[in-house]
Amino acid sequence: MSKDYSNKNVSILNVGNVLVDIEISITEEQLSEIPITKGRAIEINSSELDLYLSKYNSQITNQYLGGSIFTTAATSSIFRIKNLFLGSIGKDKNSKFLMDIMNTYPIETFLNISSLNTGCCLIFLTPDKERTMAACPGASSKISLTKFKDAEHVDFIFSDLYSLNSDMNKKAISHLLSTKKKLILSLSDLSVMNKHKDFIKKYFDQLEIIAGNEDEMRYLEESMNFSLINSSVKNNKLYVVTKGSKGSIIFYQGKEYISKAIPTEVRSLNGAGDTFLGAFIGCYMETKDIQYSSDIANFFSHVSVQQNDACLNLSDLLNTKNAARAAFL
């Protein structure tokens, strides 16, 4: 593990997917032949994964660490908080690929080793840099608490709705939340939100930070029958809304904190939202300054879209942190 940058006073247990992202450059016509809506995400099985990998093998442009939970944690880990990660991988060559990268971040990992193959996510990138995803969860659907016994000393649980992709995962995450820990939740795709509305309602009182894009937050308002700004007062929750090229807006205690996106040439949008959220969580836990943390997070997102990997490496994250702080002193 790299040098420990953590502050033991605040700890986050990140629970969920870590996957191998396989980037495929694809034309609009080719994407239209795949049963998926552009810009959205679907879950596929191992046979479908093999089919797409074979069909588009010559168009594979990159392979890197993915999975929203670990990539978000990697970014937040460079701030003064303690990060732990609980997930599951397989015994195949992809597991070594992931572990070698995961071990470069100051994150304590607890990994279940499954008989299933390590999870993969196909990232279909069209010429406009929009990403469309097809994920095969594989081993990531087998999260176990067998190797993790220290939930008592954790302050926050962070997860997303994608990670509830199996009964085993849902049982593990629900058990952790039964201890009444505070929850940070990333909402994920609309179809996934619809599937897990009951989970949101069940643990709503424990939610402290809720993050999503404009469509996801609009769906949340409709399904919960409230407005974000009113709920931020009544329920004392912090709502983080990403707006792509328009930046972000955060609602807390009836106030709006707006941060404009920094204009930049986009190479890939993959991982930009996770990088934003990781920077916001880390900076906010460190400073409790919403506006400053939002501005810092937008800077991280600005750097993220200029490279192809879903997650910045540790050196780039530290350099970005220093540059962001200099920009917003």
KEMARGU-402995 format. One record per atom (N, C-alpha, C, O): x, y, z; residue in one letter. Coordinates in steps of 0.2 Angstrom, whole numbers, padded with zeros to 4 digits, always signed. Example, Ala and Ser with C-alpha at 12.3 -4.5 7.8 and 13.67 -1.06 7.14 Angstrom:
2
+0066-0028+0039a+0062-0022+0039a+0066-0016+0039a+0071-0017+0042a+0064-0011+0035s+0068-0005+0036s+0064+0000+0039s+0067+0006+0040s
//
This chain:
329
+0004-0006+0000m+0000+0000+0000m+0004+0006+0000m+0010+0006+0003m+0002+0012-0003s+0006+0018-0003s+0006+0021+0003s+0002+0019+0008s+0009+0027+0004k+0009+0031+0010k+0002+0032+0012k-0002+0033+0008k+0001+0032+0019d-0005+0033+0022d-0007+0040+0023d-0003+0044+0027d-0012+0043+0019y-0013+0050+0020y-0019+0051+0024y-0022+0057+0024y-0022+0046+0028s-0028+0046+0031s-0028+0050+0038s-0022+0050+0041s-0033+0052+0040n-0035+0055+0046n-0039+0050+0050n-0045+0050+0048n-0037+0047+0055k-0041+0042+0058k-0047+0044+0061k-0051+0040+0064k-0048+0051+0062n-0054+0053+0065n-0061+0052+0061n-0066+0052+0064n-0060+0052+0054v-0066+0050+0050v-0064+0044+0045v-0059+0044+0042v-0069+0040+0045s-0068+0034+0041s-0074+0032+0037s-0079+0033+0039s-0072+0030+0031i-0078+0028+0026i-0076+0021+0024i-0071+0019+0022i-0081+0016+0025l-0081+0010+0022l-0085+0010+0015l-0091+0011+0015l-0081+0009+0010n-0084+0009+0003n-0085+0002+0001n-0081-0002+0001n-0092+0001+0000v-0094-0006-0002v-0097-0007-0009v-0102-0003-0010v-0094-0011-0013g-0097-0012-0019g-0093-0014-0025g-0088-0018-0023g-0094-0012-0031n-0091-0015-0037n-0084-0012-0038n-0082-0006-0037n-0079-0017-0040v-0073-0015-0043v-0073-0020-0049v-0073-0026-0048v-0072-0017-0055l-0072-0020-0061l-0066-0019-0066l-0063-0014-0064l-0065-0023-0071v-0061-0021-0076v-0065-0017-0081v-0070-0020-0084v-0064-0011-0083d-0067-0008-0088d-0063-0009-0095d-0057-0008-0095d-0067-0011-0100i-0064-0012-0106i-0067-0007-0111i-0073-0007-0112i-0063-0003-0113e-0066+0003-0118e-0066+0001-0125e-0061-0002-0128e-0072+0002-0128i-0073+0000-0135i-0075+0006-0139i-0080+0009-0138i-0071+0008-0144s-0073+0014-0148s-0078+0011-0154s-0077+0006-0157s-0084+0014-0154i-0089+0012-0158i-0093+0017-0162i-0093+0023-0160i-0095+0015-0168t-0099+0020-0172t-0106+0021-0169t-0109+0016-0166t-0110+0026-0171e-0117+0027-0169e-0121+0021-0172e-0126+0018-0169e-0119+0019-0178e-0123+0013-0181e-0122+0007-0178e-0127+0003-0177e-0116+0005-0176q-0114-0001-0172q-0118-0001-0165q-0121-0006-0163q-0118+0005-0162l-0121+0005-0155l-0129+0004-0156l-0132+0001-0152l-0132+0006-0162s-0139+0006-0163s-0141-0002-0163s-0147-0004-0163s-0136-0006-0165e-0137-0013-0166e-0137-0017-0159e-0139-0023-0159e-0135-0014-0154i-0135-0017-0147i-0141-0015-0143i-0143-0009-0143i-0144-0019-0140p-0150-0018-0136p-0149-0014-0130p-0150-0016-0124p-0147-0007-0131i-0146-0003-0125i-0147+0004-0128i-0145+0006-0133i-0150+0008-0123t-0151+0015-0125t-0144+0019-0124t-0141+0019-0119t-0143+0023-0129k-0136+0027-0129k-0136+0031-0122k-0141+0035-0120k-0130+0031-0119g-0129+0035-0113g-0132+0031-0107g-0131+0034-0101g-0135+0026-0107r-0137+0022-0102r-0133+0016-0100r-0128+0015-0103r-0135+0011-0096a-0132+0006-0094a-0136-0001-0093a-0142+0000-0091a-0133-0006-0095i-0137-0013-0094i-0133-0018-0091i-0127-0017-0091i-0136-0023-0088e-0132-0028-0086e-0132-0034-0091e-0137-0036-0093e-0126-0037-0092i-0126-0043-0097i-0123-0049-0093i-0120-0048-0088i-0124-0055-0096n-0121-0061-0093n-0115-0063-0096n-0113-0059-0101n-0112-0068-0094s-0105-0070-0096s-0105-0071-0104s-0100-0070-0107s-0110-0075-0106s-0111-0076-0113s-0111-0070-0118s-0108-0070-0123s-0115-0065-0115e-0116-0059-0119e-0109-0055-0119e-0107-0052-0124e-0106-0055-0113l-0099-0052-0113l-0094-0055-0118l-0091-0052-0122l-0094-0062-0118d-0090-0065-0123d-0091-0063-0130d-0087-0062-0134d-0098-0063-0132l-0100-0061-0138l-0098-0054-0140l-0095-0053-0146l-0099-0049-0136y-0097-0043-0138y-0089-0042-0138y-0087-0038-0142y-0086-0045-0134l-0078-0045-0134l-0076-0048-0141l-0071-0045-0143l-0079-0053-0143s-0077-0056-0149s-0079-0052-0155s-0075-0051-0160s-0085-0049-0155k-0087-0045-0161k-0083-0039-0161k-0082-0036-0167k-0081-0035-0156y-0078-0029-0156y-0071-0029-0154y-0068-0024-0152y-0068-0035-0154n-0061-0036-0152n-0056-0031-0155n-0052-0028-0152n-0057-0029-0161s-0052-0025-0165s-0053-0018-0163s-0049-0013-0165s-0059-0016-0160q-0060-0009-0158q-0059-0008-0150q-0060-0002-0148q-0056-0013-0147i-0054-0011-0140i-0048-0007-0140i-0043-0008-0143i-0049-0001-0136t-0044+0004-0136t-0040+0005-0129t-0035+0007-0129t-0044+0002-0124n-0040+0003-0117n-0043-0002-0112n-0049-0005-0113n-0040-0004-0107q-0042-0008-0101q-0040-0004-0095q-0034-0003-0094q-0044-0003-0090y-0042+0000-0084y-0046-0002-0078y-0052-0005-0079y-0044+0000-0072l-0048-0001-0066l-0055+0003-0067l-0055+0009-0068l-0060-0001-0065g-0067+0003-0065g-0071+0001-0059g-0069-0002-0054g-0077+0002-0060g-0082+0001-0054g-0083+0007-0050g-0078+0010-0047g-0089+0010-0050s-0090+0017-0047s-0087+0017-0040s-0084+0022-0038s-0088+0012-0036i-0087+0013-0029i-0079+0013-0027i-0077+0018-0024i-0075+0009-0030f-0068+0010-0029f-0065+0016-0032f-0061+0019-0029f-0067+0018-0038t-0064+0024-0042t-0066+0030-0038t-0062+0035-0038t-0072+0030-0035t-0074+0036-0030t-0069+0036-0024t-0067+0041-0022t-0069+0030-0021a-0064+0029-0015a-0057+0031-0017a-0054+0034-0013a-0055+0029-0023a-0048+0031-0024a-0047+0039-0024a-0041+0041-0022a-0051+0042-0027t-0051+0050-0027t-0051+0052-0020t-0047+0057-0018t-0056+0050-0016s-0057+0053-0009s-0051+0051-0004s-0050+0054+0001s-0048+0046-0006s-0042+0043-0002s-0037+0048-0001s-0033+0047+0004s-0036+0053-0005i-0030+0057-0005i-0031+0063+0000i-0027+0067+0001i-0038+0063+0002f-0039+0068+0007f-0038+0065+0014f-0037+0059+0015f-0039+0069+0020r-0037+0067+0026r-0043+0063+0030r-0046+0065+0035r-0045+0057+0027i-0049+0053+0029i-0047+0046+0028i-0042+0045+0024i-0050+0041+0032k-0048+0034+0031k-0052+0031+0027k-0059+0031+0028k-0050+0027+0022n-0054+0024+0017n-0053+0016+0017n-0047+0014+0018n-0058+0013+0018l-0058+0005+0017l-0063+0003+0012l-0067+0007+0010l-0061-0002+0009f-0065-0005+0003f-0067-0012+0004f-0062-0016+0006f-0073-0014+0003l-0076-0021+0004l-0079-0023-0003l-0083-0020-0005l-0076-0028-0006g-0079-0030-0012g-0077-0037-0014g-0075-0041-0009g-0078-0039-0020s-0076-0046-0022s-0073-0047-0029s-0076-0043-0034s-0068-0051-0030i-0065-0052-0036i-0065-0060-0038i-0066-0064-0033i-0063-0061-0044g-0062-0069-0045g-0055-0071-0045g-0051-0068-0041g-0053-0077-0048k-0046-0079-0047k-0043-0079-0054k-0038-0082-0055k-0046-0075-0059d-0043-0075-0065d-0037-0070-0066d-0036-0067-0061d-0035-0069-0072k-0029-0064-0073k-0032-0057-0072k-0028-0053-0070k-0038-0056-0073n-0041-0049-0071n-0040-0047-0064n-0040-0041-0062n-0040-0052-0060s-0040-0050-0053s-0033-0048-0051s-0033-0043-0047s-0028-0051-0054k-0021-0048-0052k-0020-0041-0055k-0017-0037-0052k-0023-0040-0061f-0023-0033-0064f-0026-0028-0060f-0023-0023-0059f-0032-0030-0057l-0035-0025-0052l-0032-0024-0046l-0031-0018-0044l-0029-0030-0043m-0026-0029-0036m-0020-0025-0037m-0018-0021-0032m-0016-0026-0042d-0010-0022-0043d-0011-0015-0043d-0007-0011-0040d-0017-0013-0046i-0018-0005-0046i-0021-0003-0040i-0020+0002-0037i-0026-0007-0037m-0029-0005-0031m-0024-0004-0025m-0025+0000-0021m-0019-0008-0025n-0014-0008-0020n-0009-0001-0020n-0005+0000-0016n-0010+0003-0026t-0006+0009-0026t-0010+0015-0022t-0007+0020-0022t-0016+0014-0020y-0020+0019-0017y-0020+0018-0009y-0019+0012-0007y-0020+0023-0005p-0020+0022+0002p-0027+0020+0005p-0030+0024+0008p-0029+0014+0003i-0035+0011+0004i-0034+0004+0007i-0031+0000+0004i-0037+0003+0013e-0037-0004+0016e-0042-0008+0013e-0048-0007+0013e-0040-0014+0009t-0045-0018+0006t-0047-0024+0009t-0042-0027+0012t-0053-0026+0009f-0056-0032+0011f-0059-0036+0005f-0065-0034+0004f-0056-0041+0002l-0059-0044-0004l-0061-0051-0003l-0057-0055+0000l-0067-0053-0005n-0069-0059-0005n-0066-0062-0012n-0067-0059-0017n-0064-0068-0012i-0061-0071-0018i-0067-0076-0021i-0068-0081-0017i-0070-0075-0026s-0075-0079-0029s-0073-0084-0034s-0068-0083-0037s-0077-0089-0035s-0076-0094-0040s-0078-0091-0047s-0076-0094-0052s-0082-0086-0047l-0084-0082-0053l-0078-0078-0056l-0074-0076-0052l-0079-0077-0062n-0074-0072-0065n-0074-0065-0063n-0080-0063-0061n-0069-0061-0062t-0069-0054-0060t-0074-0051-0065t-0074-0052-0071t-0078-0046-0062g-0083-0042-0065g-0079-0038-0071g-0074-0035-0070g-0083-0037-0076c-0081-0033-0082c-0086-0028-0084c-0092-0029-0083c-0084-0022-0086c-0089-0017-0089c-0086-0015-0096c-0081-0012-0096c-0091-0016-0101l-0089-0014-0108l-0091-0006-0108l-0097-0005-0107l-0086-0002-0110i-0088+0005-0111i-0088+0007-0118i-0082+0007-0121i-0094+0007-0121f-0094+0009-0128f-0094+0017-0129f-0098+0020-0126f-0089+0019-0132l-0088+0026-0133l-0089+0028-0140l-0086+0026-0145l-0094+0032-0141t-0096+0035-0148t-0091+0041-0149t-0088+0044-0145t-0091+0043-0156p-0087+0049-0157p-0088+0055-0154p-0084+0059-0153p-0094+0056-0151d-0096+0062-0147d-0093+0061-0140d-0095+0066-0136d-0090+0056-0138k-0087+0054-0131k-0092+0052-0126k-0090+0051-0120k-0098+0051-0128e-0103+0049-0124e-0102+0041-0122e-0100+0038-0127e-0103+0039-0116r-0102+0032-0114r-0108+0029-0113r-0113+0031-0110r-0108+0023-0116t-0114+0018-0115t-0111+0012-0112t-0106+0009-0115t-0114+0009-0107m-0111+0004-0103m-0115-0003-0103m-0121-0003-0103m-0111-0008-0103a-0114-0015-0102a-0110-0019-0097a-0104-0021-0099a-0112-0020-0091a-0108-0023-0086a-0110-0030-0085a-0116-0032-0085a-0105-0034-0084c-0106-0041-0082c-0103-0042-0075c-0097-0042-0074c-0107-0042-0070p-0105-0041-0063p-0100-0047-0061p-0095-0045-0057p-0101-0053-0063g-0097-0058-0061g-0096-0059-0053g-0101-0059-0050g-0089-0059-0051a-0088-0060-0044a-0090-0054-0040a-0091-0055-0034a-0091-0048-0043s-0093-0042-0039s-0100-0043-0036s-0102-0039-0031s-0103-0048-0038s-0110-0049-0035s-0110-0054-0029s-0115-0056-0026s-0104-0055-0027k-0103-0060-0021k-0099-0057-0015k-0094-0060-0012k-0101-0051-0013i-0098-0047-0008i-0100-0051-0001i-0106-0053+0000i-0095-0052+0003s-0096-0056+0009s-0093-0052+0015s-0088-0048+0014s-0095-0053+0021l-0093-0049+0027l-0088-0054+0031l-0086-0052+0036l-0086-0060+0028t-0082-0065+0031t-0075-0062+0033t-0073-0063+0039t-0072-0057+0029k-0066-0055+0031k-0066-0048+0034k-0061-0045+0035k-0072-0045+0035f-0072-0038+0038f-0076-0039+0044f-0082-0041+0044f-0073-0037+0050k-0076-0037+0056k-0076-0031+0060k-0077-0031+0066k-0074-0025+0057d-0073-0019+0061d-0078-0014+0059d-0076-0008+0059d-0084-0015+0058a-0089-0010+0056a-0091-0006+0062a-0093+0000+0061a-0089-0008+0068e-0090-0003+0074e-0087+0003+0073e-0089+0008+0076e-0081+0003+0070h-0076+0009+0070h-0077+0013+0064h-0073+0017+0063h-0082+0011+0060v-0083+0015+0054v-0088+0021+0055v-0093+0019+0058v-0087+0027+0052d-0091+0032+0053d-0097+0032+0047d-0103+0034+0049d-0095+0031+0041f-0099+0031+0035f-0099+0025+0031f-0093+0022+0031f-0104+0023+0028i-0105+0018+0023i-0106+0021+0016i-0111+0025+0016i-0102+0020+0011f-0103+0023+0005f-0104+0017+0000f-0101+0012-0001f-0110+0017-0004s-0111+0013-0009s-0116+0016-0014s-0117+0022-0014s-0117+0012-0019d-0122+0014-0025d-0127+0009-0026d-0126+0003-0024d-0132+0010-0030l-0137+0006-0031l-0135+0000-0036l-0138-0005-0036l-0130+0001-0040y-0128-0004-0044y-0125-0010-0040y-0126-0016-0042y-0122-0008-0034s-0119-0013-0030s-0124-0018-0027s-0123-0023-0024s-0131-0016-0028l-0136-0021-0025l-0138-0026-0030l-0144-0027-0031l-0133-0028-0035n-0135-0032-0040n-0136-0040-0039n-0137-0044-0043n-0136-0041-0032s-0137-0048-0031s-0140-0048-0024s-0139-0044-0020s-0143-0054-0022d-0146-0055-0015d-0141-0055-0010d-0141-0052-0004d-0135-0058-0012m-0129-0058-0007m-0126-0051-0006m-0125-0050+0000m-0126-0047-0011n-0123-0040-0010n-0128-0036-0005n-0126-0033-0001n-0135-0037-0007k-0140-0033-0004k-0140-0035+0004k-0141-0031+0008k-0139-0041+0005k-0139-0044+0012k-0133-0041+0016k-0134-0039+0022k-0127-0041+0013a-0121-0039+0016a-0122-0031+0018a-0120-0029+0023a-0124-0027+0013i-0125-0020+0014i-0130-0018+0019i-0129-0014+0023i-0135-0022+0018s-0141-0021+0023s-0139-0023+0030s-0141-0019+0035s-0135-0028+0031h-0132-0030+0038h-0128-0024+0040h-0128-0022+0046h-0123-0021+0036l-0119-0016+0038l-0123-0010+0040l-0122-0006+0045l-0129-0008+0037l-0133-0003+0038l-0138-0004+0044l-0140+0001+0047l-0138-0010+0046s-0142-0012+0052s-0139-0009+0059s-0143-0009+0064s-0133-0007+0058t-0130-0004+0064t-0131+0003+0065t-0128+0007+0069t-0135+0006+0060k-0137+0013+0060k-0131+0018+0058k-0131+0023+0060k-0127+0015+0054k-0121+0019+0052k-0124+0024+0047k-0129+0023+0043k-0121+0030+0046k-0123+0035+0041k-0121+0033+0034k-0116+0029+0033k-0126+0034+0029l-0125+0032+0023l-0124+0037+0018l-0127+0042+0018l-0119+0036+0013i-0118+0040+0007i-0120+0036+0001i-0117+0031+0000i-0124+0039-0003l-0127+0034-0008l-0126+0038-0015l-0128+0044-0016l-0124+0034-0020s-0124+0036-0027s-0129+0033-0030s-0130+0027-0030s-0134+0037-0034l-0140+0034-0036l-0140+0029-0042l-0144+0024-0042l-0135+0030-0047s-0134+0025-0053s-0140+0027-0058s-0143+0032-0058s-0140+0022-0063d-0145+0023-0068d-0152+0023-0066d-0154+0020-0061d-0157+0026-0070l-0164+0026-0069l-0167+0019-0068l-0171+0018-0063l-0165+0015-0072s-0168+0008-0072s-0166+0004-0065s-0170+0001-0062s-0160+0006-0063v-0158+0003-0057v-0161+0006-0051v-0163+0003-0046v-0162+0013-0051m-0166+0016-0046m-0173+0014-0045m-0176+0013-0040m-0176+0012-0051n-0183+0010-0051n-0183+0003-0047n-0188+0001-0044n-0178-0001-0048k-0178-0008-0046k-0177-0007-0038k-0179-0012-0034k-0173-0002-0036h-0171-0002-0028h-0175+0004-0025h-0172+0007-0020h-0180+0006-0027k-0184+0011-0023k-0185+0010-0016k-0185+0014-0011k-0187+0003-0015d-0188+0001-0008d-0182+0002-0003d-0182+0004+0003d-0176+0001-0006f-0170+0001-0002f-0169+0009+0000f-0167+0010+0005f-0170+0013-0005i-0169+0020-0004i-0174+0023+0002i-0172+0026+0007i-0180+0020+0002k-0185+0022+0007k-0183+0019+0014k-0184+0022+0019k-0181+0013+0013k-0179+0010+0020k-0174+0013+0024k-0174+0014+0030k-0169+0015+0020y-0163+0018+0023y-0162+0026+0023y-0157+0029+0024y-0168+0029+0021f-0168+0036+0019f-0166+0040+0026f-0162+0045+0025f-0168+0038+0031d-0166+0042+0037d-0159+0042+0039d-0156+0046+0042d-0155+0036+0037q-0148+0036+0038q-0144+0040+0032q-0138+0041+0033q-0147+0041+0027l-0144+0045+0022l-0141+0052+0024l-0145+0056+0026l-0135+0053+0023e-0132+0060+0024e-0131+0064+0018e-0132+0070+0017e-0128+0060+0013i-0126+0063+0006i-0129+0058+0001i-0128+0052+0001i-0133+0061-0004i-0135+0058-0009i-0133+0061-0016i-0134+0067-0016i-0130+0057-0020a-0127+0060-0026a-0130+0057-0033a-0132+0051-0033a-0131+0061-0038g-0134+0059-0044g-0134+0064-0049g-0132+0070-0048g-0135+0062-0056n-0136+0067-0061n-0143+0070-0061n-0147+0068-0057n-0144+0075-0065e-0150+0078-0065e-0156+0074-0066e-0161+0074-0063e-0156+0069-0071d-0161+0064-0072d-0162+0060-0066d-0168+0059-0064d-0157+0058-0063e-0158+0053-0057e-0161+0057-0051e-0165+0054-0047e-0159+0063-0050m-0162+0067-0045m-0169+0069-0046m-0173+0070-0041m-0171+0070-0052r-0178+0072-0054r-0182+0066-0052r-0188+0066-0050r-0179+0060-0054y-0183+0054-0053y-0184+0053-0045y-0189+0050-0043y-0179+0054-0041l-0179+0054-0034l-0184+0058-0031l-0188+0056-0027l-0185+0064-0034e-0190+0069-0031e-0197+0066-0033e-0201+0066-0029e-0198+0063-0039e-0204+0061-0041e-0206+0054-0037e-0212+0054-0034e-0201+0050-0036s-0203+0044-0032s-0204+0045-0024s-0207+0041-0021s-0200+0050-0022m-0201+0052-0015m-0206+0057-0013m-0207+0059-0007m-0209+0060-0019n-0214+0065-0018n-0211+0071-0014n-0215+0073-0009n-0205+0074-0015f-0203+0080-0012f-0198+0084-0017f-0197+0081-0022f-0197+0090-0015s-0192+0093-0019s-0185+0093-0015s-0185+0093-0009s-0180+0093-0018l-0173+0092-0015l-0172+0098-0010l-0169+0097-0005l-0174+0104-0012i-0172+0110-0008i-0176+0110-0002i-0173+0111+0004i-0182+0108-0002n-0186+0107+0004n-0184+0101+0008n-0184+0102+0015n-0182+0096+0005s-0180+0090+0009s-0174+0091+0013s-0172+0089+0018s-0169+0096+0009s-0163+0097+0012s-0164+0101+0019s-0159+0101+0023s-0169+0104+0020v-0171+0108+0026v-0174+0103+0031v-0172+0102+0037v-0179+0100+0029k-0183+0096+0033k-0179+0090+0035k-0180+0088+0041k-0176+0086+0031n-0172+0080+0033n-0165+0081+0034n-0161+0076+0035n-0162+0087+0033n-0155+0089+0035n-0150+0085+0031n-0145+0082+0033n-0152+0084+0024k-0148+0080+0020k-0144+0084+0015k-0147+0090+0013k-0139+0082+0012l-0135+0085+0007l-0136+0082+0000l-0134+0076+0000l-0139+0085-0005y-0140+0083-0011y-0135+0085-0016y-0134+0091-0017y-0131+0081-0019v-0126+0083-0024v-0128+0081-0031v-0129+0075-0033v-0129+0086-0035v-0132+0085-0042v-0127+0087-0047v-0125+0093-0047v-0125+0083-0051t-0120+0084-0057t-0124+0086-0063t-0129+0083-0064t-0121+0091-0067k-0125+0093-0072k-0121+0093-0079k-0122+0098-0083k-0116+0089-0079g-0111+0088-0085g-0108+0095-0086g-0104+0098-0082g-0108+0097-0092s-0105+0103-0094s-0107+0110-0091s-0104+0115-0092s-0113+0109-0087k-0115+0115-0084k-0112+0115-0076k-0114+0120-0073k-0109+0110-0074g-0106+0110-0068g-0110+0106-0063g-0112+0100-0064g-0111+0109-0057s-0115+0105-0052s-0119+0110-0047s-0117+0116-0047s-0123+0107-0044i-0127+0111-0039i-0128+0107-0033i-0130+0101-0033i-0127+0109-0027i-0128+0106-0021i-0133+0109-0016i-0133+0115-0015i-0138+0105-0014f-0143+0108-0009f-0142+0106-0002f-0141+0100-0001f-0142+0110+0002y-0141+0109+0009y-0144+0114+0014y-0143+0120+0013y-0149+0112+0018q-0152+0116+0023q-0155+0122+0019q-0155+0128+0022q-0158+0121+0014g-0162+0126+0010g-0158+0131+0005g-0160+0135+0002g-0151+0129+0005k-0147+0134+0001k-0144+0130-0005k-0144+0124-0005k-0143+0134-0010e-0140+0131-0016e-0133+0133-0017e-0131+0139-0016e-0128+0128-0018y-0121+0129-0019y-0120+0128-0026y-0120+0122-0028y-0119+0133-0030i-0118+0132-0038i-0110+0132-0039i-0107+0137-0037i-0108+0127-0043s-0101+0127-0046s-0101+0126-0053s-0104+0122-0056s-0098+0131-0057k-0098+0130-0064k-0092+0125-0067k-0087+0125-0064k-0094+0122-0072a-0089+0117-0075a-0083+0122-0078a-0085+0127-0080a-0077+0119-0078i-0072+0122-0081i-0071+0120-0088i-0071+0114-0090i-0072+0124-0093p-0071+0122-0100p-0065+0118-0102p-0060+0120-0100p-0066+0113-0105t-0060+0109-0107t-0061+0104-0113t-0067+0103-0115t-0056+0102-0116e-0057+0097-0122e-0058+0090-0119e-0054+0088-0115e-0063+0087-0121v-0065+0081-0118v-0062+0075-0122v-0064+0075-0128v-0059+0071-0118r-0056+0064-0121r-0061+0059-0120r-0063+0055-0124r-0064+0058-0114s-0068+0053-0112s-0072+0056-0105s-0069+0059-0101s-0078+0054-0105l-0083+0056-0099l-0083+0050-0094l-0086+0051-0089l-0079+0044-0096n-0080+0039-0091n-0076+0040-0085n-0070+0042-0085n-0080+0040-0079g-0077+0041-0073g-0077+0048-0070g-0075+0049-0065g-0079+0052-0075a-0079+0060-0072a-0084+0061-0066a-0082+0064-0062a-0090+0057-0066g-0094+0058-0061g-0091+0055-0054g-0092+0058-0049g-0088+0049-0055d-0085+0046-0049d-0079+0050-0046d-0079+0051-0040d-0075+0053-0051t-0070+0058-0049t-0073+0064-0045t-0070+0066-0040t-0078+0067-0048f-0081+0072-0045f-0083+0071-0038f-0082+0074-0033f-0087+0065-0037l-0090+0063-0031l-0085+0062-0026l-0085+0063-0020l-0079+0058-0028g-0074+0056-0023g-0071+0062-0021g-0069+0063-0015g-0069+0067-0025a-0066+0074-0023a-0071+0077-0018a-0068+0080-0013a-0077+0078-0020f-0082+0081-0015f-0082+0078-0008f-0081+0081-0003f-0083+0071-0008i-0083+0068-0002i-0077+0069+0002i-0077+0071+0008i-0071+0068-0001g-0065+0069+0003g-0064+0076+0006g-0062+0077+0011g-0065+0081+0001c-0064+0088+0003c-0069+0090+0008c-0067+0093+0013c-0075+0088+0008y-0081+0090+0012y-0079+0087+0019y-0080+0090+0024y-0077+0080+0019m-0076+0077+0026m-0070+0080+0029m-0070+0081+0035m-0066+0083+0025e-0060+0086+0028e-0061+0093+0030e-0059+0096+0036e-0065+0097+0027t-0066+0104+0028t-0073+0106+0030t-0074+0112+0034t-0078+0102+0029k-0085+0104+0030k-0087+0111+0026k-0092+0114+0028k-0084+0112+0021d-0085+0118+0017d-0088+0116+0011d-0085+0113+0006d-0095+0117+0010i-0098+0114+0004i-0096+0118-0002i-0095+0114-0007i-0096+0124-0002q-0094+0128-0009q-0087+0126-0011q-0086+0125-0017q-0083+0127-0006y-0076+0125-0008y-0075+0118-0010y-0071+0117-0015y-0078+0113-0007s-0078+0106-0009s-0081+0105-0016s-0078+0101-0020s-0086+0109-0017s-0089+0108-0024s-0085+0111-0029s-0084+0108-0035s-0082+0117-0028d-0077+0119-0033d-0071+0115-0034d-0069+0114-0040d-0068+0112-0029i-0063+0107-0029i-0065+0101-0033i-0061+0099-0038i-0071+0099-0032a-0073+0093-0036a-0074+0094-0043a-0072+0090-0047a-0076+0100-0045n-0077+0102-0052n-0070+0102-0055n-0069+0101-0061n-0065+0104-0052f-0058+0105-0054f-0056+0098-0056f-0053+0096-0061f-0057+0093-0051f-0055+0086-0052f-0059+0083-0058f-0056+0079-0062f-0065+0085-0059s-0069+0082-0065s-0066+0085-0071s-0065+0081-0076s-0064+0091-0071h-0061+0095-0077h-0054+0091-0079h-0053+0090-0085h-0051+0089-0074v-0044+0085-0076v-0046+0078-0078v-0043+0075-0083v-0051+0075-0075s-0053+0068-0077s-0055+0067-0084s-0053+0062-0087s-0059+0072-0087v-0062+0071-0094v-0056+0072-0099v-0057+0070-0105v-0050+0074-0097q-0045+0075-0102q-0041+0069-0103q-0036+0068-0107q-0042+0063-0099q-0039+0057-0100q-0044+0051-0100q-0050+0052-0099q-0042+0045-0103n-0046+0040-0104n-0048+0035-0099n-0053+0033-0098n-0043+0034-0094d-0044+0030-0088d-0050+0032-0084d-0051+0038-0083d-0054+0028-0081a-0059+0030-0077a-0057+0033-0070a-0061+0036-0067a-0051+0031-0068c-0048+0033-0062c-0041+0036-0063c-0037+0033-0066c-0040+0042-0060l-0033+0045-0060l-0029+0041-0056l-0031+0038-0051l-0022+0040-0058n-0018+0037-0053n-0016+0041-0048n-0018+0047-0047n-0013+0038-0043l-0012+0042-0036l-0008+0048-0037l-0009+0053-0034l-0002+0048-0041s+0002+0054-0042s-0002+0059-0046s-0002+0065-0044s-0006+0058-0051d-0010+0063-0054d-0016+0066-0049d-0017+0072-0049d-0018+0061-0045l-0023+0064-0040l-0020+0069-0035l-0023+0074-0034l-0014+0067-0033l-0011+0072-0028l-0009+0078-0032l-0010+0084-0029l-0007+0078-0038n-0005+0084-0042n-0012+0088-0043n-0011+0094-0042n-0017+0085-0044t-0023+0088-0046t-0026+0092-0039t-0028+0097-0039t-0025+0088-0034k-0027+0091-0027k-0023+0098-0026k-0026+0103-0024k-0017+0098-0027n-0013+0104-0026n-0015+0109-0031n-0015+0115-0029n-0016+0107-0037a-0018+0113-0042a-0025+0115-0040a-0026+0121-0041a-0029+0111-0038a-0036+0113-0037a-0036+0118-0031a-0039+0123-0031a-0032+0116-0026r-0032+0121-0020r-0029+0128-0021r-0031+0133-0019r-0024+0127-0026a-0021+0134-0028a-0026+0138-0032a-0026+0144-0031a-0030+0135-0036a-0035+0138-0040a-0040+0141-0036a-0043+0146-0038a-0042+0138-0030f-0048+0141-0026f-0046+0143-0019f-0050+0143-0014f-0040+0146-0018l-0038+0149-0012l-0041+0155-0011l-0040+0158-0005l
//
